[in-house]
Amino acid sequence: MLVQVLLQIAVAVTVLTILGVALFAGRQRVVRTVREWRGRVKSVVPIVVVLATVLWLNGFARELVPEVSWMIRWEFTEPIYDIEGQFILWLQGQATPELTAYFSFIYIYGYVFMLVFPVVAYFLLSNTRPLRELLAAYTFNYTIGLLCYILIIAYGPRNVMPELVQGLLYDTYPQYQQLTRQVNRNTNVFPSLHTSLSATVALMAYRTRDVYGGWFWVALVLAISVAISTMYLGIHWAIDVAAGLGLAWLSVALATALVGRWSVYDGLEGVEALERIPLVGRE
């Protein structure tokens, strides 16, 4: 069942990515990438290795985090509930079959597409700096997120109020329950990595909007939808989402500052005038 679910996601995201490339990147960038791909791969290998290492450590540490967290015993569930109260219940009170289908699709398929498509889109640029900054921002998200999960114990709304909060995601896609169990732990909700990674993509889309203007608006809508979906489906508190937005901003800021300082691949690498990227906030 898990293999079938992963295959469905892979097919759907591949189709969406191909459509995204056709809409936002165009044939000219694809053709140029075929000629230049070796140099681009070389420039991003260091950060890819770092990100892969962090992801491996996250997977390894996921089994140990609950035990370490309970040793530290920073339990934030009650303070979060005291501040937020019944907001998630109110939000789920607005549920309709159409909204549930939309937010469930966004939480699974839209989220994965958001993470994958900009990697492909930025690889299609001769200037690899946006891609390196994006991958660095992903790395900071996962690293800081894991640290928060180690230090902070926080249960989500569906665990705190199981009799009141509806499992809307599994009502729509019951087959995905096994998948979410593989990647989530009940105590790992603060901050929301779904929100932080989606917001990271939107921030990077804003910074590169002079190149991929249409993608910025799509990324913004998707990022907002992902953030709402985590609350609508009863997975995260609004405070988790707010913390995720803060983590996204911090991750992008760190990536922007450190990629240029540490990387030797900061030239335009043979880019034509068409591809000179005026990154927002930089000269």
C-alpha positions in Angstrom: 0.0 0.0 0.0 2.8 2.4 0.9 4.6 1.8 -2.4 1.4 2.4 -4.3 0.8 5.7 -2.5 4.3 6.9 -3.2 3.9 6.0 -6.8 0.7 8.0 -7.1 2.3 11.0 -5.6 5.4 10.6 -7.8 3.2 10.4 -11.0 1.0 13.4 -10.0 4.0 15.6 -9.1 5.9 14.7 -12.2 2.9 15.7 -14.4 2.5 18.9 -12.5 6.2 19.7 -12.8 6.2 19.1 -16.5 3.2 21.4 -16.9 5.0 24.0 -14.7 8.1 23.9 -16.8 6.1 24.3 -20.0 4.2 27.3 -18.5 6.9 29.1 -16.7 10.3 28.1 -18.0 9.9 27.5 -21.7 11.7 25.5 -24.3 14.7 27.9 -24.6 15.8 27.3 -21.0 15.4 23.6 -21.4 17.6 23.5 -24.5 20.3 25.6 -22.8 20.2 23.3 -19.8 20.9 20.3 -22.0 24.2 22.1 -23.0 25.1 23.4 -19.6 23.9 20.8 -17.1 27.3 19.5 -16.1 28.5 22.8 -14.9 25.3 23.4 -13.0 25.4 20.1 -11.3 29.0 20.7 -10.3 28.0 24.0 -8.7 25.2 22.6 -6.6 26.8 19.3 -5.5 28.2 20.7 -2.2 24.8 22.0 -0.9 23.0 18.8 -2.2 25.4 16.7 -0.2 24.8 18.8 2.9 21.0 18.7 2.4 21.1 14.9 1.8 23.1 14.5 5.0 20.6 16.5 7.0 17.7 14.6 5.6 19.4 11.3 6.5 20.1 12.5 10.0 16.4 13.6 10.3 15.2 10.2 9.3 17.7 8.5 11.8 16.9 10.9 14.6 13.1 10.6 14.2 13.1 7.4 16.2 15.1 9.0 19.0 13.5 12.5 19.2 10.5 11.5 21.4 12.8 9.9 24.1 15.1 12.9 24.1 12.2 15.3 24.2 10.7 13.6 27.3 14.0 13.7 29.0 14.1 17.5 28.5 10.3 17.8 29.2 9.6 21.2 27.6 5.9 20.6 27.2 4.2 23.3 25.2 0.8 21.7 24.4 -1.1 23.3 27.3 0.2 26.8 26.8 -0.6 26.6 23.1 -4.1 25.5 23.8 -4.6 28.2 26.4 -3.6 30.9 23.9 -5.4 29.5 20.9 -8.5 27.9 22.4 -11.2 26.6 20.0 -9.8 28.2 16.8 -9.2 24.9 15.0 -12.7 23.7 16.0 -14.1 26.9 14.5 -12.1 26.4 11.3 -13.3 22.9 10.9 -16.8 24.1 11.5 -16.5 25.8 8.1 -15.8 22.5 6.4 -17.6 21.5 3.2 -16.9 18.5 0.9 -15.3 20.8 -1.7 -13.0 22.5 0.8 -12.0 19.2 2.4 -11.1 17.8 -1.1 -9.1 20.9 -2.0 -7.1 21.2 1.3 -6.5 17.4 1.4 -5.1 17.5 -2.2 -3.0 20.5 -1.3 -1.6 19.0 1.9 -0.3 15.9 0.0 0.1 16.7 -3.7 0.4 20.5 -3.7 3.0 20.5 -0.9 5.3 17.9 -2.6 4.9 19.8 -5.9 5.9 23.0 -4.2 9.1 21.5 -2.9 10.0 19.8 -6.2 9.1 22.3 -8.9 11.3 25.2 -7.9 14.3 22.9 -7.8 13.7 22.0 -11.4 12.8 25.6 -12.4 16.0 27.0 -10.8 18.1 24.3 -12.3 16.9 25.6 -15.7 18.6 28.9 -15.0 22.2 29.4 -16.0 22.8 31.4 -12.8 22.7 28.6 -10.1 22.6 31.0 -7.2 18.8 30.8 -6.7 18.9 27.0 -6.7 21.8 27.0 -4.2 20.0 29.4 -2.0 16.8 27.3 -2.2 18.6 24.1 -1.2 20.4 25.9 1.6 17.1 27.3 2.9 15.6 23.7 2.8 18.6 22.6 4.8 18.1 25.3 7.5 14.4 24.5 7.7 15.1 20.8 8.4 18.0 21.5 10.8 16.2 24.1 12.9 13.0 22.2 12.7 14.6 19.0 14.1 16.2 21.1 16.9 12.8 22.4 17.8 11.3 18.9 17.8 14.0 17.7 20.1 13.5 20.6 22.6 9.8 21.0 22.5 7.0 18.6 23.1 3.7 19.7 21.5 0.7 17.6 20.5 -1.5 18.7 17.6 -5.2 19.4 17.8 -6.3 15.9 16.6 -4.3 14.4 19.6 -5.5 16.9 22.2 -9.1 16.8 21.2 -9.6 13.5 19.3 -13.3 13.4 20.0 -13.8 16.9 18.6 -11.3 17.4 15.8 -12.2 15.6 12.6 -9.6 13.6 10.7 -10.7 15.2 7.4 -7.5 14.2 5.5 -8.1 10.5 6.2 -11.8 10.8 5.4 -10.8 11.9 1.9 -7.6 9.9 1.4 -7.6 7.0 3.9 -4.7 5.3 2.1 -2.4 8.2 3.2 -2.6 7.4 6.9 0.3 4.9 6.6 2.4 7.5 4.8 1.9 10.2 7.4 2.7 7.8 10.2 6.1 7.2 8.5 7.1 10.8 8.4 5.3 12.4 11.4 5.4 12.0 15.1 2.5 13.1 17.4 4.8 15.4 19.4 6.4 17.0 16.4 4.1 19.9 15.5 5.9 23.0 16.6 6.8 24.5 14.2 4.9 23.4 11.1 7.5 22.3 8.5 4.7 22.1 5.9 4.2 25.8 6.4 7.8 26.7 6.7 9.0 24.9 3.6 6.0 26.2 1.6 6.6 29.7 2.8 10.3 29.3 1.9 9.4 28.5 -1.7 7.1 31.5 -1.8 9.8 33.8 -0.5 12.3 32.5 -3.0 9.7 32.9 -5.7 9.3 36.5 -4.7 13.0 37.1 -4.9 13.1 35.6 -8.4 9.9 37.1 -9.6 11.6 39.1 -12.4 12.5 35.7 -14.0 9.5 33.5 -13.0 6.8 36.1 -12.4 3.9 33.8 -13.0 5.3 31.2 -10.6 5.5 33.7 -7.8 1.7 34.1 -7.8 1.1 30.3 -8.0 3.6 29.7 -5.2 1.9 32.4 -3.0 -1.5 30.8 -3.5 -0.1 27.3 -2.8 1.8 28.4 0.3 -1.2 30.1 1.8 -3.3 27.0 1.0 -0.8 24.6 2.6 -0.7 26.7 5.7 -4.5 26.8 6.0 -4.7 23.0 5.2 -2.5 22.1 8.2 -5.0 23.8 10.5 -8.2 22.9 8.5 -7.2 19.2 8.6 -6.6 19.4 12.4 -2.9 18.6 12.2 -1.3 21.9 13.4 -2.3 24.8 15.6 -2.3 28.3 14.3 0.7 29.0 16.5 2.6 26.2 14.7 1.8 27.9 11.5 3.0 31.3 12.7 6.3 29.6 14.0 6.6 28.0 10.5 6.4 31.4 8.8 9.1 32.7 11.1 11.3 29.7 10.4 10.9 30.2 6.7 12.0 33.9 6.9 15.0 32.9 9.0 16.0 30.1 6.7 15.8 32.2 3.6 17.7 35.0 5.3 20.5 32.6 6.4 20.7 31.0 3.0 20.8 34.4 1.3 23.6 35.6 3.5 25.7 32.4 3.6 25.5 31.1 0.1 27.3 34.1 -1.4 29.9 34.1 1.4 30.9 30.5 1.3 30.3 29.5 -2.3 32.9 29.9 -5.1 30.1 29.5 -7.7 28.8 33.0 -7.7 29.6 34.1 -11.3 27.0 34.3 -14.0 28.5 31.2 -15.5 28.1 32.2 -19.1 24.6 33.5 -18.7 23.2 35.7 -21.5 21.6 39.1 -20.8 18.2 37.4 -20.9 19.2 35.4 -17.8 20.7 38.1 -15.6 18.7 37.7 -12.5 18.0 40.8 -10.5 17.5 39.1 -7.1 15.3 41.2 -4.9 17.3 43.0 -2.2 20.6 42.6 -4.1 22.3 44.7 -6.7 
